[in-house]
Amino acid sequence: MSTRAPASADEFLTGLKGQRVLVTAGAGGIGFAIADTLSRLGARIVVCDVSDEALA
Protein backbone atom coordinates (compact mmCIF):
# COMPACT_ATOMS: atom_id res chain seq x y z
CA MET A 1 0.00 0.00 0.00
CA SER A 2 1.29 3.43 -0.95
CA THR A 3 1.74 6.06 1.74
CA ARG A 4 1.88 9.12 -0.49
CA ALA A 5 -1.25 10.89 -1.65
CA PRO A 6 -2.08 10.84 -5.37
CA ALA A 7 -1.36 14.08 -7.21
CA SER A 8 -4.69 14.08 -9.03
CA ALA A 9 -8.00 12.25 -9.35
CA ASP A 10 -6.76 10.65 -12.58
CA GLU A 11 -3.69 9.28 -10.81
CA PHE A 12 -5.88 7.96 -8.02
CA LEU A 13 -8.29 6.22 -10.39
CA THR A 14 -5.62 4.68 -12.62
CA GLY A 15 -3.78 3.48 -9.53
CA LEU A 16 -6.71 1.23 -8.59
CA LYS A 17 -6.01 -1.37 -11.28
CA GLY A 18 -5.54 -4.72 -9.57
CA GLN A 19 -6.33 -3.31 -6.13
CA ARG A 20 -8.99 -4.87 -3.91
CA VAL A 21 -11.90 -2.55 -3.14
CA LEU A 22 -14.88 -3.08 -0.84
CA VAL A 23 -18.03 -1.22 -1.91
CA THR A 24 -20.80 -1.04 0.68
CA ALA A 25 -24.43 -0.37 -0.29
CA GLY A 26 -23.47 -1.45 -3.79
CA ALA A 27 -26.72 -3.05 -4.96
CA GLY A 28 -28.11 0.15 -6.42
CA GLY A 29 -27.77 3.87 -6.91
CA ILE A 30 -24.44 5.55 -6.23
CA GLY A 31 -22.92 2.40 -4.70
CA PHE A 32 -23.68 0.41 -7.85
CA ALA A 33 -22.25 3.15 -10.07
CA ILE A 34 -19.07 3.25 -7.98
CA ALA A 35 -18.69 -0.54 -8.12
CA ASP A 36 -19.28 -0.54 -11.87
CA THR A 37 -16.76 2.25 -12.50
CA LEU A 38 -14.09 0.70 -10.30
CA SER A 39 -14.58 -2.64 -12.02
CA ARG A 40 -14.15 -1.01 -15.44
CA LEU A 41 -10.94 0.61 -14.17
CA GLY A 42 -9.55 -2.82 -13.31
CA ALA A 43 -10.11 -2.93 -9.57
CA ARG A 44 -11.02 -6.24 -7.95
CA ILE A 45 -14.25 -5.41 -6.16
CA VAL A 46 -16.35 -6.95 -3.41
CA VAL A 47 -19.87 -5.57 -3.16
CA CYS A 48 -22.10 -5.86 -0.10
CA ASP A 49 -25.57 -4.58 0.68
CA VAL A 50 -28.32 -5.22 3.23
CA SER A 51 -30.56 -6.50 0.41
CA ASP A 52 -29.49 -9.99 -0.67
CA GLU A 53 -32.11 -9.99 -3.43
CA ALA A 54 -30.76 -6.79 -4.96
CA LEU A 55 -27.24 -8.25 -5.13
CA ALA A 56 -28.38 -11.41 -6.96
PDB file as gemmi writes it, atoms N, CA and C in Angstrom:
CRYST1    1.000    1.000    1.000  90.00  90.00  90.00 P 1                      
ATOM      1  N   MET A   1       0.846  -1.172   0.000  1.00  0.00           N  
ATOM      2  CA  MET A   1       0.000   0.000   0.000  1.00  0.00           C  
ATOM      3  C   MET A   1       0.889   1.232   0.000  1.00  0.00           C  
ATOM      4  N   SER A   2       0.527   2.187  -0.841  1.00  0.00           N  
ATOM      5  CA  SER A   2       1.294   3.426  -0.949  1.00  0.00           C  
ATOM      6  C   SER A   2       0.967   4.359   0.212  1.00  0.00           C  
ATOM      7  N   THR A   3       1.971   5.111   0.651  1.00  0.00           N  
ATOM      8  CA  THR A   3       1.740   6.056   1.744  1.00  0.00           C  
ATOM      9  C   THR A   3       1.649   7.492   1.263  1.00  0.00           C  
ATOM     10  N   ARG A   4       1.977   7.750   0.003  1.00  0.00           N  
ATOM     11  CA  ARG A   4       1.884   9.122  -0.494  1.00  0.00           C  
ATOM     12  C   ARG A   4       0.525   9.342  -1.147  1.00  0.00           C  
ATOM     13  N   ALA A   5       0.037  10.551  -1.060  1.00  0.00           N  
ATOM     14  CA  ALA A   5      -1.254  10.894  -1.646  1.00  0.00           C  
ATOM     15  C   ALA A   5      -1.116  11.052  -3.154  1.00  0.00           C  
ATOM     16  N   PRO A   6      -2.141  10.642  -3.923  1.00  0.00           N  
ATOM     17  CA  PRO A   6      -2.079  10.839  -5.370  1.00  0.00           C  
ATOM     18  C   PRO A   6      -2.103  12.324  -5.710  1.00  0.00           C  
ATOM     19  N   ALA A   7      -1.441  12.680  -6.801  1.00  0.00           N  
ATOM     20  CA  ALA A   7      -1.357  14.081  -7.208  1.00  0.00           C  
ATOM     21  C   ALA A   7      -2.665  14.573  -7.809  1.00  0.00           C  
ATOM     22  N   SER A   8      -3.454  13.662  -8.378  1.00  0.00           N  
ATOM     23  CA  SER A   8      -4.695  14.078  -9.030  1.00  0.00           C  
ATOM     24  C   SER A   8      -5.709  12.945  -8.961  1.00  0.00           C  
ATOM     25  N   ALA A   9      -6.950  13.273  -9.315  1.00  0.00           N  
ATOM     26  CA  ALA A   9      -7.997  12.254  -9.347  1.00  0.00           C  
ATOM     27  C   ALA A   9      -7.674  11.200 -10.393  1.00  0.00           C  
ATOM     28  N   ASP A  10      -7.123  11.611 -11.530  1.00  0.00           N  
ATOM     29  CA  ASP A  10      -6.760  10.653 -12.577  1.00  0.00           C  
ATOM     30  C   ASP A  10      -5.718   9.664 -12.073  1.00  0.00           C  
ATOM     31  N   GLU A  11      -4.722  10.161 -11.361  1.00  0.00           N  
ATOM     32  CA  GLU A  11      -3.687   9.280 -10.815  1.00  0.00           C  
ATOM     33  C   GLU A  11      -4.300   8.316  -9.806  1.00  0.00           C  
ATOM     34  N   PHE A  12      -5.212   8.808  -8.997  1.00  0.00           N  
ATOM     35  CA  PHE A  12      -5.879   7.955  -8.015  1.00  0.00           C  
ATOM     36  C   PHE A  12      -6.655   6.847  -8.712  1.00  0.00           C  
ATOM     37  N   LEU A  13      -7.447   7.205  -9.714  1.00  0.00           N  
ATOM     38  CA  LEU A  13      -8.287   6.223 -10.389  1.00  0.00           C  
ATOM     39  C   LEU A  13      -7.474   5.208 -11.170  1.00  0.00           C  
ATOM     40  N   THR A  14      -6.427   5.633 -11.860  1.00  0.00           N  
ATOM     41  CA  THR A  14      -5.617   4.683 -12.621  1.00  0.00           C  
ATOM     42  C   THR A  14      -4.789   3.808 -11.695  1.00  0.00           C  
ATOM     43  N   GLY A  15      -4.533   4.271 -10.489  1.00  0.00           N  
ATOM     44  CA  GLY A  15      -3.776   3.485  -9.528  1.00  0.00           C  
ATOM     45  C   GLY A  15      -4.579   2.372  -8.880  1.00  0.00           C  
ATOM     46  N   LEU A  16      -5.867   2.258  -9.193  1.00  0.00           N  
ATOM     47  CA  LEU A  16      -6.714   1.233  -8.592  1.00  0.00           C  
ATOM     48  C   LEU A  16      -6.665  -0.098  -9.334  1.00  0.00           C  
ATOM     49  N   LYS A  17      -6.059  -0.138 -10.502  1.00  0.00           N  
ATOM     50  CA  LYS A  17      -6.010  -1.373 -11.283  1.00  0.00           C  
ATOM     51  C   LYS A  17      -5.339  -2.476 -10.467  1.00  0.00           C  
ATOM     52  N   GLY A  18      -6.055  -3.588 -10.319  1.00  0.00           N  
ATOM     53  CA  GLY A  18      -5.540  -4.724  -9.573  1.00  0.00           C  
ATOM     54  C   GLY A  18      -5.701  -4.630  -8.063  1.00  0.00           C  
ATOM     55  N   GLN A  19      -6.144  -3.479  -7.568  1.00  0.00           N  
ATOM     56  CA  GLN A  19      -6.333  -3.305  -6.129  1.00  0.00           C  
ATOM     57  C   GLN A  19      -7.663  -3.923  -5.700  1.00  0.00           C  
ATOM     58  N   ARG A  20      -7.734  -4.359  -4.465  1.00  0.00           N  
ATOM     59  CA  ARG A  20      -8.987  -4.873  -3.910  1.00  0.00           C  
ATOM     60  C   ARG A  20      -9.758  -3.718  -3.288  1.00  0.00           C  
ATOM     61  N   VAL A  21     -11.055  -3.650  -3.625  1.00  0.00           N  
ATOM     62  CA  VAL A  21     -11.900  -2.554  -3.144  1.00  0.00           C  
ATOM     63  C   VAL A  21     -13.201  -3.138  -2.600  1.00  0.00           C  
ATOM     64  N   LEU A  22     -13.604  -2.694  -1.424  1.00  0.00           N  
ATOM     65  CA  LEU A  22     -14.882  -3.081  -0.840  1.00  0.00           C  
ATOM     66  C   LEU A  22     -15.861  -1.934  -1.041  1.00  0.00           C  
ATOM     67  N   VAL A  23     -16.995  -2.232  -1.689  1.00  0.00           N  
ATOM     68  CA  VAL A  23     -18.033  -1.223  -1.909  1.00  0.00           C  
ATOM     69  C   VAL A  23     -19.243  -1.624  -1.078  1.00  0.00           C  
ATOM     70  N   THR A  24     -19.611  -0.780  -0.125  1.00  0.00           N  
ATOM     71  CA  THR A  24     -20.800  -1.042   0.684  1.00  0.00           C  
ATOM     72  C   THR A  24     -21.996  -0.354   0.044  1.00  0.00           C  
ATOM     73  N   ALA A  25     -23.184  -0.886   0.302  1.00  0.00           N  
ATOM     74  CA  ALA A  25     -24.426  -0.370  -0.287  1.00  0.00           C  
ATOM     75  C   ALA A  25     -24.310  -0.342  -1.801  1.00  0.00           C  
ATOM     76  N   GLY A  26     -23.766  -1.422  -2.368  1.00  0.00           N  
ATOM     77  CA  GLY A  26     -23.465  -1.449  -3.792  1.00  0.00           C  
ATOM     78  C   GLY A  26     -24.523  -2.059  -4.682  1.00  0.00           C  
ATOM     79  N   ALA A  27     -25.694  -2.401  -4.151  1.00  0.00           N  
ATOM     80  CA  ALA A  27     -26.721  -3.046  -4.961  1.00  0.00           C  
ATOM     81  C   ALA A  27     -27.464  -2.080  -5.873  1.00  0.00           C  
ATOM     82  N   GLY A  28     -27.385  -0.801  -5.591  1.00  0.00           N  
ATOM     83  CA  GLY A  28     -28.105   0.152  -6.422  1.00  0.00           C  
ATOM     84  C   GLY A  28     -27.596   1.560  -6.226  1.00  0.00           C  
ATOM     85  N   GLY A  29     -28.088   2.455  -7.045  1.00  0.00           N  
ATOM     86  CA  GLY A  29     -27.771   3.874  -6.914  1.00  0.00           C  
ATOM     87  C   GLY A  29     -26.297   4.192  -7.041  1.00  0.00           C  
ATOM     88  N   ILE A  30     -25.827   5.083  -6.177  1.00  0.00           N  
ATOM     89  CA  ILE A  30     -24.438   5.548  -6.226  1.00  0.00           C  
ATOM     90  C   ILE A  30     -23.468   4.396  -5.959  1.00  0.00           C  
ATOM     91  N   GLY A  31     -23.795   3.532  -5.001  1.00  0.00           N  
ATOM     92  CA  GLY A  31     -22.916   2.401  -4.698  1.00  0.00           C  
ATOM     93  C   GLY A  31     -22.708   1.500  -5.899  1.00  0.00           C  
ATOM     94  N   PHE A  32     -23.788   1.233  -6.641  1.00  0.00           N  
ATOM     95  CA  PHE A  32     -23.678   0.407  -7.848  1.00  0.00           C  
ATOM     96  C   PHE A  32     -22.821   1.097  -8.900  1.00  0.00           C  
ATOM     97  N   ALA A  33     -23.034   2.396  -9.084  1.00  0.00           N  
ATOM     98  CA  ALA A  33     -22.254   3.154 -10.069  1.00  0.00           C  
ATOM     99  C   ALA A  33     -20.767   3.156  -9.707  1.00  0.00           C  
ATOM    100  N   ILE A  34     -20.469   3.286  -8.424  1.00  0.00           N  
ATOM    101  CA  ILE A  34     -19.074   3.251  -7.977  1.00  0.00           C  
ATOM    102  C   ILE A  34     -18.471   1.879  -8.251  1.00  0.00           C  
ATOM    103  N   ALA A  35     -19.185   0.817  -7.884  1.00  0.00           N  
ATOM    104  CA  ALA A  35     -18.686  -0.539  -8.116  1.00  0.00           C  
ATOM    105  C   ALA A  35     -18.466  -0.790  -9.603  1.00  0.00           C  
ATOM    106  N   ASP A  36     -19.391  -0.367 -10.424  1.00  0.00           N  
ATOM    107  CA  ASP A  36     -19.282  -0.543 -11.874  1.00  0.00           C  
ATOM    108  C   ASP A  36     -18.069   0.201 -12.427  1.00  0.00           C  
ATOM    109  N   THR A  37     -17.895   1.444 -12.020  1.00  0.00           N  
ATOM    110  CA  THR A  37     -16.765   2.253 -12.498  1.00  0.00           C  
ATOM    111  C   THR A  37     -15.436   1.662 -12.059  1.00  0.00           C  
ATOM    112  N   LEU A  38     -15.332   1.278 -10.795  1.00  0.00           N  
ATOM    113  CA  LEU A  38     -14.086   0.698 -10.296  1.00  0.00           C  
ATOM    114  C   LEU A  38     -13.761  -0.607 -11.010  1.00  0.00           C  
ATOM    115  N   SER A  39     -14.784  -1.399 -11.287  1.00  0.00           N  
ATOM    116  CA  SER A  39     -14.579  -2.640 -12.021  1.00  0.00           C  
ATOM    117  C   SER A  39     -14.042  -2.357 -13.420  1.00  0.00           C  
ATOM    118  N   ARG A  40     -14.613  -1.376 -14.090  1.00  0.00           N  
ATOM    119  CA  ARG A  40     -14.151  -1.008 -15.443  1.00  0.00           C  
ATOM    120  C   ARG A  40     -12.717  -0.481 -15.426  1.00  0.00           C  
ATOM    121  N   LEU A  41     -12.308   0.092 -14.300  1.00  0.00           N  
ATOM    122  CA  LEU A  41     -10.943   0.609 -14.166  1.00  0.00           C  
ATOM    123  C   LEU A  41      -9.944  -0.481 -13.767  1.00  0.00           C  
ATOM    124  N   GLY A  42     -10.443  -1.704 -13.592  1.00  0.00           N  
ATOM    125  CA  GLY A  42      -9.553  -2.819 -13.313  1.00  0.00           C  
ATOM    126  C   GLY A  42      -9.402  -3.201 -11.862  1.00  0.00           C  
ATOM    127  N   ALA A  43     -10.170  -2.570 -10.986  1.00  0.00           N  
ATOM    128  CA  ALA A  43     -10.106  -2.931  -9.566  1.00  0.00           C  
ATOM    129  C   ALA A  43     -10.812  -4.265  -9.350  1.00  0.00           C  
ATOM    130  N   ARG A  44     -10.364  -4.999  -8.360  1.00  0.00           N  
ATOM    131  CA  ARG A  44     -11.020  -6.237  -7.952  1.00  0.00           C  
ATOM    132  C   ARG A  44     -11.979  -5.855  -6.836  1.00  0.00           C  
ATOM    133  N   ILE A  45     -13.282  -5.950  -7.102  1.00  0.00           N  
ATOM    134  CA  ILE A  45     -14.254  -5.409  -6.158  1.00  0.00           C  
ATOM    135  C   ILE A  45     -15.024  -6.497  -5.420  1.00  0.00           C  
ATOM    136  N   VAL A  46     -15.414  -6.169  -4.206  1.00  0.00           N  
ATOM    137  CA  VAL A  46     -16.352  -6.948  -3.408  1.00  0.00           C  
ATOM    138  C   VAL A  46     -17.485  -5.992  -3.083  1.00  0.00           C  
ATOM    139  N   VAL A  47     -18.709  -6.425  -3.384  1.00  0.00           N  
ATOM    140  CA  VAL A  47     -19.874  -5.570  -3.161  1.00  0.00           C  
ATOM    141  C   VAL A  47     -20.739  -6.194  -2.073  1.00  0.00           C  
ATOM    142  N   CYS A  48     -21.172  -5.381  -1.118  1.00  0.00           N  
ATOM    143  CA  CYS A  48     -22.098  -5.859  -0.096  1.00  0.00           C  
ATOM    144  C   CYS A  48     -23.256  -4.868   0.028  1.00  0.00           C  
ATOM    145  N   ASP A  49     -24.367  -5.395   0.512  1.00  0.00           N  
ATOM    146  CA  ASP A  49     -25.568  -4.580   0.678  1.00  0.00           C  
ATOM    147  C   ASP A  49     -26.475  -5.304   1.666  1.00  0.00           C  
ATOM    148  N   VAL A  50     -27.378  -4.590   2.301  1.00  0.00           N  
ATOM    149  CA  VAL A  50     -28.319  -5.220   3.230  1.00  0.00           C  
ATOM    150  C   VAL A  50     -29.364  -6.049   2.492  1.00  0.00           C  
ATOM    151  N   SER A  51     -29.566  -5.784   1.206  1.00  0.00           N  
ATOM    152  CA  SER A  51     -30.559  -6.498   0.411  1.00  0.00           C  
ATOM    153  C   SER A  51     -29.893  -7.610  -0.403  1.00  0.00           C  
ATOM    154  N   ASP A  52     -30.048  -8.857   0.063  1.00  0.00           N  
ATOM    155  CA  ASP A  52     -29.487  -9.990  -0.673  1.00  0.00           C  
ATOM    156  C   ASP A  52     -30.115 -10.121  -2.057  1.00  0.00           C  
ATOM    157  N   GLU A  53     -31.413  -9.864  -2.156  1.00  0.00           N  
ATOM    158  CA  GLU A  53     -32.108  -9.992  -3.432  1.00  0.00           C  
ATOM    159  C   GLU A  53     -31.570  -9.006  -4.469  1.00  0.00           C  
ATOM    160  N   ALA A  54     -31.265  -7.809  -4.037  1.00  0.00           N  
ATOM    161  CA  ALA A  54     -30.761  -6.790  -4.964  1.00  0.00           C  
ATOM    162  C   ALA A  54     -29.369  -7.133  -5.479  1.00  0.00           C  
ATOM    163  N   LEU A  55     -28.590  -7.866  -4.706  1.00  0.00           N  
ATOM    164  CA  LEU A  55     -27.245  -8.253  -5.131  1.00  0.00           C  
ATOM    165  C   LEU A  55     -27.259  -9.415  -6.114  1.00  0.00           C  
ATOM    166  N   ALA A  56     -28.319 -10.206  -6.114  1.00  0.00           N  
ATOM    167  CA  ALA A  56     -28.381 -11.410  -6.958  1.00  0.00           C  
ATOM    168  C   ALA A  56     -28.447 -11.109  -8.429  1.00  0.00           C  
TER     169      ALA A  56                                                      
END                                                                             
